[in-house]
Amino acid sequence: METKDSTLPVSKAKKVIKTTSKIQGLELEGKFWSPSTVGRENTVKNYDHEFSRVLPEKSILDHLRKRKEKGKSTFVLDLAGGAGGGLRDISKAGLLDGGINVNLTDMRSDEERAYDSNHNIHLLEGDLFRASSWRKIVDKAKELSPSGDFDLIICRPQGAFNLVHAPKPVFGYEFPEEFYLPIMRRIINMLSIDNGLLLTQIPPNIETKELKRELKNLNDYPGLFPRYAGRIVFEILDDAIPNPFDNGVLSIVKNAEVPFTIQ
C-alpha cells in the first residue's frame, strides 16, 4: 500500500497560492490564500464538528441517509475540499451518487485517485476567486448530475478564510464582503431545489452589517431557509483565544418555491 507523501502537492499548492496572490495584486502571507493553511484534514467527522450548530440532522451522513431512504439523489460539491477525504467518507458509507472536490491543487495519493476514479468522484484544480474555476465547476456538474445541481454543497476553506482581507480595493472591490457574498449567492444557485443543503463557513472578518443585511435578504426569499451561528471566542486577559468555532457557519435549505436565480 502506498504511503502518501504530501510534500510535493503542498509545494505545488504554495506556488499556485503565490501566483494567485501576484495576480490579485496582494502580498502573499496573510493577504490571500496562505501556505500555512494548506493540507488541513477534510473529513466528514471534521465537517460535522464545524457545522454542528447549523446541521438540520445529527450528522451529514444522517442527512444524506434520509435522502436516500426517500429515493432522492445525493450529488455533493466540496469547495476547498483538500485531498477529498470528505467525499470518500460519504462514498464509503454508500451515500454518494457523485461528487466534485474543488481545490487549489491535487493533493491526493495514487491510491486515493484510483478510488475516486472508480466511485464517480472528480477533482477540479482551481481558485474559487477566479471565474475560470466556476466555469469548470458548472461544466462538470452538467456531466455529473442530471439537473446540473447539487444536493449538498460544503464550503470549509478553514484557515484560508481567516486570512482573506485586503488593505486596499482589488479589481475595484473591497475585501471581503464584495468578493465573498456574490460567491455565496453563486453557490446557492447551484443547490438543488429538492431540499438541497448548503453548509458554509463565514469568514470572521465579514461578520458585519453587510452580512446581517445579506442574511435578512436570504431569509426573505421564498424557498430558502438559512440558519446562522456566529463566531465564538473566549476572552482571557485581554487576548481573544479562538475556540473550535472560530468561524461563523451558515446552513441553507432550498426548495422548489425559490425564484429561478438568487440575485
LOKOL-122472 format. One record per residue: residue number from 1; residue in one letter; z, x, y of N, C-alpha, C in turn. Coordinates in steps of 0.2 Angstrom, whole numbers. Last residue first. Example, Ala and Ser with C-alpha at 12.3 -4.5 7.8 and 13.67 -1.06 7.14 Angstrom:
BEGIN
    i  aa     nw     nu     nv    caw    cau    cav     cw     cu     cv
    2   S     35     64    -11     36     68     -5     39     64      0
    1   A     39     66    -28     39     62    -22     39     66    -16
END
This chain:
BEGIN
    i  aa     nw     nu     nv    caw    cau    cav     cw     cu     cv
  263   Q    -34   -152    184    -36   -148    190    -31   -144    193
  262   I    -38   -155    168    -32   -154    172    -34   -150    178
  261   T    -50   -167    162    -48   -160    164    -42   -160    169
  260   F    -48   -180    158    -53   -175    154    -51   -168    156
  259   P    -31   -186    158    -38   -185    160    -42   -180    157
  258   V    -22   -191    143    -23   -187    148    -30   -187    151
  257   E    -20   -199    132    -20   -203    139    -22   -198    144
  256   A    -19   -192    120    -26   -195    122    -26   -198    129
  255   N     -7   -179    124    -10   -184    120    -17   -187    123
  254   K      2   -164    123     -3   -168    126     -6   -173    122
  253   V     17   -156    128     14   -160    123      8   -164    126
  252   I     23   -141    133     19   -147    135     16   -150    129
  251   S     37   -130    137     33   -133    132     29   -139    135
  250   L     42   -115    144     39   -122    145     35   -124    139
  249   V     54   -104    150     50   -106    145     48   -113    146
  248   G     59    -89    159     59    -96    159     54    -98    153
  247   N     66    -75    152     61    -78    155     62    -86    154
  246   D     77    -71    145     76    -68    152     70    -70    155
  245   F     87    -75    134     82    -79    138     81    -77    145
  244   P     95    -64    130     89    -65    126     84    -70    130
  243   N     99    -59    147    101    -61    140     95    -62    136
  242   P    100    -46    159     96    -51    156     99    -53    149
  241   I    112    -44    171    111    -42    165    107    -47    161
  240   A    114    -40    187    111    -45    183    109    -43    176
  239   D    128    -34    195    122    -32    191    120    -38    187
  238   D    141    -38    200    135    -37    204    128    -35    201
  237   L    148    -38    188    150    -33    193    143    -32    197
  236   I    137    -48    180    143    -44    178    143    -38    184
  235   E    129    -63    176    131    -59    182    138    -55    180
  234   F    116    -66    165    123    -65    166    125    -61    172
  233   V    103    -78    167    105    -71    167    113    -71    167
  232   I     89    -87    162     96    -87    162     98    -79    162
  231   R     75    -97    167     78    -91    166     86    -91    166
  230   G     74   -115    162     73   -109    167     77   -102    164
  229   A     64   -125    153     70   -122    153     70   -115    157
  228   Y     54   -140    152     55   -133    155     63   -131    155
  227   R     42   -149    146     49   -148    146     50   -141    147
  226   P     29   -162    149     32   -155    150     39   -155    149
  225   F     17   -171    143     24   -171    143     28   -164    143
  224   L      3   -180    148      6   -174    147     14   -174    148
  223   G     -1   -193    149     -3   -190    143     -1   -183    143
  222   P     -4   -193    167     -3   -197    161     -5   -193    155
  221   Y      4   -182    177     -2   -183    174      0   -188    168
  220   D     17   -179    182     13   -185    185      7   -187    181
  219   N     20   -167    177     24   -172    174     20   -179    177
  218   L     12   -158    184     10   -159    177     14   -166    174
  217   N     18   -159    197     11   -162    196      9   -163    189
  216   K     30   -154    193     30   -161    196     23   -163    195
  215   L     26   -141    191     29   -145    185     29   -152    187
  214   E     21   -137    203     17   -137    198     20   -142    192
  213   R     33   -137    211     28   -142    213     23   -143    207
  212   K     40   -127    204     43   -133    204     37   -139    206
  211   L     31   -116    208     32   -118    201     35   -125    200
  210   E     34   -116    222     27   -117    219     27   -119    212
  209   K     47   -112    222     45   -119    224     38   -121    222
  208   T     49   -102    207     49   -103    215     47   -111    216
  207   E     48    -91    197     52    -97    197     53    -99    204
  206   I     40    -80    196     37    -86    199     41    -92    198
  205   N     48    -70    190     46    -69    197     42    -75    200
  204   P     48    -73    177     54    -74    181     53    -74    188
  203   P     34    -82    169     37    -75    172     43    -77    177
  202   I     37    -92    156     36    -92    163     39    -86    166
  201   Q     29    -94    140     34    -91    145     32    -92    152
  200   T     24   -108    131     23   -103    136     29   -100    139
  199   L     17   -119    120     23   -115    121     22   -109    125
  198   L      9   -134    118      9   -128    122     16   -125    122
  197   L      2   -145    106      8   -142    109      7   -135    112
  196   G     -7   -160    105     -7   -153    105     -1   -150    109
  195   N     -9   -174    102     -2   -171    102     -2   -164    101
  194   D    -23   -173    102    -20   -176     97    -13   -173     96
  193   I    -30   -166    111    -27   -172    114    -23   -176    108
  192   S    -27   -148    111    -30   -155    108    -26   -161    111
  191   L    -29   -138    125    -25   -141    120    -28   -147    117
  190   M    -36   -133    135    -39   -131    128    -34   -134    123
  189   N    -30   -136    146    -36   -140    145    -39   -138    138
  188   I    -19   -127    146    -18   -135    145    -24   -138    143
  187   I    -26   -116    150    -23   -116    143    -22   -124    141
  186   R    -29   -119    163    -34   -117    158    -32   -118    151
  185   R    -16   -119    168    -20   -126    168    -26   -125    163
  184   M    -12   -106    167     -8   -111    163    -12   -118    163
  183   I    -21   -100    176    -22    -98    169    -18   -104    165
  182   P    -16   -106    188    -23   -108    185    -24   -106    178
  181   L     -3    -99    188     -4   -106    187    -11   -108    185
  180   Y     -6    -84    189     -3    -87    183     -4    -95    182
  179   F    -12    -82    201    -15    -80    195    -13    -84    189
  178   E     -4    -88    211    -11    -90    211    -15    -87    205
  177   E      9    -82    207      8    -89    207      0    -91    206
  176   P     12    -69    209      9    -70    203      6    -78    203
  175   F     -1    -62    219      3    -62    213     10    -65    214
  174   E    -12    -69    229     -6    -66    229     -3    -67    222
  173   Y    -30    -65    230    -24    -69    228    -18    -65    228
  172   G    -40    -57    234    -39    -62    238    -33    -67    236
  171   F    -40    -47    224    -45    -52    224    -44    -58    228
  170   V    -23    -47    228    -28    -44    223    -33    -49    223
  169   P    -11    -43    241    -16    -48    238    -21    -44    233
  168   K      3    -32    237     -2    -35    241     -7    -39    237
  167   P     12    -29    227     14    -29    234      9    -31    239
  166   A     14    -40    213     10    -35    217     12    -35    224
  165   H     18    -42    196     19    -43    203     15    -38    207
  164   V     23    -42    180     17    -44    184     19    -46    191
  163   L     33    -38    173     31    -33    177     24    -36    181
  162   N     36    -49    164     41    -47    169     39    -42    174
  161   F     25    -49    156     26    -54    162     31    -52    167
  160   A     28    -39    147     22    -39    152     23    -43    158
  159   G     38    -43    139     40    -39    144     34    -38    149
  158   Q     29    -58    133     36    -54    133     37    -50    140
  157   P     19    -66    132     17    -59    133     24    -54    133
  156   R     16    -79    124     23    -75    125     21    -67    126
  155   C     10    -93    121      9    -88    126     15    -84    127
  154   I      2   -103    109      8    -99    111      6    -94    115
  153   I     -4   -119    105     -5   -113    109      1   -110    111
  152   L    -10   -130     93     -4   -126     95     -6   -120     99
  151   D    -22   -135     92    -16   -140     90    -10   -136     93
  150   F    -36   -133    102    -31   -130     98    -25   -135     98
  149   D    -54   -136    102    -47   -136    105    -42   -134    100
  148   G    -66   -139     96    -65   -133    100    -59   -133    104
  147   S    -67   -148     86    -66   -151     93    -66   -145     98
  146   P    -67   -140     74    -72   -145     76    -72   -148     83
  145   S    -64   -123     77    -61   -129     77    -67   -134     78
  144   L    -72   -111     77    -66   -111     73    -64   -119     72
  143   E    -82   -111     87    -84   -109     80    -78   -111     75
  142   K    -75   -114     98    -80   -119     96    -82   -117     89
  141   A    -67   -103     99    -64   -109     97    -69   -114     95
  140   K    -77    -93    103    -74    -93     96    -70    -99     94
  139   D    -79    -97    116    -84    -97    111    -82    -97    104
  138   V    -66    -96    122    -70   -103    121    -75   -103    116
  137   I    -64    -82    121    -59    -87    118    -63    -94    117
  136   K    -74    -77    129    -74    -76    122    -70    -81    118
  135   R    -71    -82    141    -77    -84    138    -77    -83    131
  134   W    -59    -75    143    -58    -83    142    -65    -85    139
  133   S    -63    -63    145    -59    -64    139    -59    -71    138
  132   S    -70    -64    157    -74    -62    151    -70    -64    145
  131   A    -60    -66    167    -64    -71    165    -68    -70    158
  130   R    -44    -58    165    -51    -57    166    -55    -63    163
  129   F    -31    -59    161    -33    -60    168    -40    -59    170
  128   L    -30    -56    148    -30    -63    150    -31    -64    157
  127   D    -41    -45    140    -36    -46    145    -36    -53    148
  126   G    -45    -42    123    -46    -44    130    -40    -45    134
  125   E    -51    -45    107    -48    -40    111    -50    -42    118
  124   L    -46    -57     95    -51    -55    101    -47    -50    105
  123   L    -45    -60     78    -43    -56     84    -48    -55     89
  122   H    -43    -73     67    -48    -69     71    -44    -66     77
  121   I    -41    -80     51    -38    -78     57    -42    -73     61
  120   N    -45    -85     39    -48    -88     45    -44    -86     51
  119   H    -41    -77     28    -37    -83     30    -39    -86     36
  118   N    -48    -65     26    -48    -70     21    -44    -76     22
  117   S    -45    -58     38    -52    -60     37    -53    -65     31
  116   D    -32    -56     37    -34    -60     42    -41    -63     40
  115   Y    -31    -46     26    -28    -53     26    -31    -58     31
  114   A    -38    -36     33    -40    -39     27    -38    -46     25
  113   R    -29    -33     43    -36    -35     45    -39    -39     38
  112   E    -18    -29     36    -17    -35     40    -24    -37     42
  111   E    -23    -17     30    -21    -22     26    -20    -29     30
  110   D    -25     -9     41    -31    -11     37    -29    -17     33
  109   S    -15    -16     55    -16    -11     49    -23    -13     46
  108   R    -18    -20     72    -17    -22     65    -18    -16     60
  107   M    -21    -20     85    -15    -16     83    -14    -17     76
  106   D    -34    -21     96    -32    -22     89    -27    -17     87
  105   T    -28    -25    113    -32    -21    108    -30    -23    101
  104   L    -23    -36    120    -27    -30    123    -31    -26    119
  103   N    -27    -51    111    -23    -45    113    -27    -40    116
  102   V    -26    -66    103    -29    -63    109    -25    -57    111
  101   N    -30    -74     88    -25    -70     92    -29    -66     97
  100   I    -33    -89     81    -36    -84     86    -30    -80     89
   99   G    -34    -98     65    -31    -95     71    -34    -90     75
   98   G    -33   -112     55    -37   -107     58    -34   -104     64
   97   D    -24   -120     48    -31   -121     47    -36   -115     49
   96   L     -9   -116     42    -14   -114     46    -21   -115     44
   95   L      2   -117     32      1   -122     38     -4   -120     43
   94   G      7   -109     23      2   -114     21      1   -119     26
   93   A     14    -98     26     18   -104     25     13   -110     23
   92   K      5    -89     29      8    -88     23     13    -94     21
   91   S      1    -94     42     -4    -94     36      0    -94     30
   90   I     13    -91     49     10    -98     49      6    -99     43
   89   D     12    -77     48     18    -81     46     16    -88     45
   88   R      0    -74     55      1    -73     47      7    -77     45
   87   L      3    -78     68     -2    -82     64     -1    -80     57
   86   G     13    -68     70     15    -75     71     10    -79     67
   85   G      6    -55     69     11    -57     64     13    -65     64
   84   G     -3    -49     78     -5    -56     74      0    -58     69
   83   A      0    -38     85     -4    -37     79     -5    -44     75
   82   G      0    -48    100      1    -42     97     -3    -40     91
   81   G     -4    -60    106      0    -60    100      1    -54     96
   80   A     -9    -65    118     -5    -59    118     -1    -59    112
   79   L     -9    -81    112    -11    -77    118     -6    -71    118
   78   D    -14    -89     99     -9    -85    101    -11    -80    106
   77   L    -19   -105     93    -21    -99     98    -15    -96    100
   76   V    -22   -114     79    -17   -111     83    -21   -105     87
   75   F    -24   -129     71    -28   -123     73    -24   -121     79
   74   T    -21   -140     61    -17   -135     63    -21   -129     65
   73   S    -24   -158     59    -26   -151     59    -21   -147     62
   72   K    -15   -171     50    -18   -168     56    -20   -161     55
   71   G     -8   -178     40    -15   -177     39    -19   -174     45
   70   K      5   -178     41      1   -184     44     -6   -183     43
   69   E      9   -166     36     11   -172     32      7   -178     35
   68   K      4   -158     46      1   -158     40      2   -164     36
   67   R     14   -161     56      7   -162     57      3   -162     51
   66   K     25   -156     50     25   -163     51     17   -165     53
   65   R     22   -142     50     23   -145     44     22   -153     44
   64   L     23   -139     63     16   -139     60     16   -142     53
   63   H     36   -141     65     32   -144     69     25   -145     66
   62   D     42   -131     56     43   -138     56     38   -143     59
   61   L     37   -120     62     34   -121     56     36   -129     54
   60   I     44   -120     74     37   -120     75     34   -122     68
   59   S     59   -130     72     56   -124     72     48   -125     73
   58   K     64   -143     76     69   -137     74     65   -131     75
   57   E     53   -149     89     56   -149     82     61   -143     81
   56   P     49   -146    102     50   -153    100     53   -154     93
   55   L     57   -132    111     54   -135    105     55   -142    103
   54   V     65   -128    121     60   -132    123     56   -135    117
   53   R     74   -118    116     77   -123    121     71   -129    123
   52   S     67   -109    108     72   -114    105     74   -120    110
   51   F     58    -99    111     56   -106    114     61   -111    111
   50   E     63    -88    106     61    -88    113     61    -95    115
   49   H     65    -91     92     71    -90     97     69    -90    104
   48   D     52    -94     88     57    -99     88     63    -98     92
   47   Y     47    -81     90     44    -86     94     49    -92     94
   46   N     54    -74     80     55    -72     87     53    -78     91
   45   K     48    -81     69     55    -81     70     57    -79     77
   44   V     35    -78     70     37    -85     71     44    -85     72
   43   T     33    -63     79     34    -66     73     36    -73     74
   42   N     29    -48     86     27    -55     87     27    -59     80
   41   E     36    -34     93     35    -38     87     34    -46     89
   40   R     27    -24    105     33    -28    103     31    -33     97
   39   G     17    -16    109     19    -16    102     25    -20    100
   38   V     20    -13    126     15    -13    120     19    -12    114
   37   T     28    -11    137     28    -17    133     24    -18    127
   36   S     25      1    143     32      1    139     33     -6    136
   35   P     13      0    149     13      3    142     20      2    139
   34   S     11    -16    157     14    -10    157     14     -7    150
   33   W      0    -25    167      2    -24    161      5    -17    160
   32   F      6    -20    184      2    -25    180      4    -24    172
   31   K     17    -13    189     12    -17    194      8    -22    190
   30   G     23     -5    181     27     -9    185     23    -14    190
   29   E     11      8    181     18      6    179     21      1    183
   28   L     -1      8    190     -1      6    183      6      4    181
   27   E     -6      0    205     -4      5    201     -2      3    194
   26   L    -22     -9    206    -15     -9    206    -12     -2    203
   25   G    -35    -14    206    -33    -10    212    -25    -10    212
   24   Q    -40    -18    195    -37    -23    199    -35    -20    205
   23   I    -45     -7    189    -50    -12    191    -47    -17    196
   22   K    -33     -1    186    -38      3    190    -43     -3    193
   21   S    -28     -9    176    -25     -8    182    -29     -5    188
   20   T    -38     -8    166    -37    -14    169    -33    -13    176
   19   T    -36      6    163    -42      4    165    -41     -3    169
   18   K    -22      5    158    -24      9    164    -30      7    167
   17   I    -24     -4    147    -20     -6    152    -22     -2    159
   16   V    -32      4    139    -35     -2    141    -31     -4    147
   15   K    -23     15    136    -30     16    140    -33     10    143
   14   K    -14      8    129    -12     11    135    -18     12    140
   13   A    -21      5    118    -19     -1    122    -17      2    129
   12   K    -23     17    112    -29     14    114    -27      8    119
   11   S     -9     19    109    -13     24    113    -19     21    116
   10   V     -8      9     99     -4      9    106     -7     14    111
    9   P    -17     13     89    -18      7     93    -14      7     99
    8   L    -11     26     86    -17     26     89    -19     19     92
    7   T      2     22     81      1     27     86     -5     26     90
    6   S      5     14     70      3     11     77      2     16     82
    5   D      2     14     54      3     19     60      1     16     66
    4   K      8      7     40      5      5     46      7     11     51
    3   T      4     12     24      9     12     29      6     11     36
    2   E     -4      2     11     -5      7     17      2      6     22
    1   M      0      4     -6      0      0      0      0      4      6
END
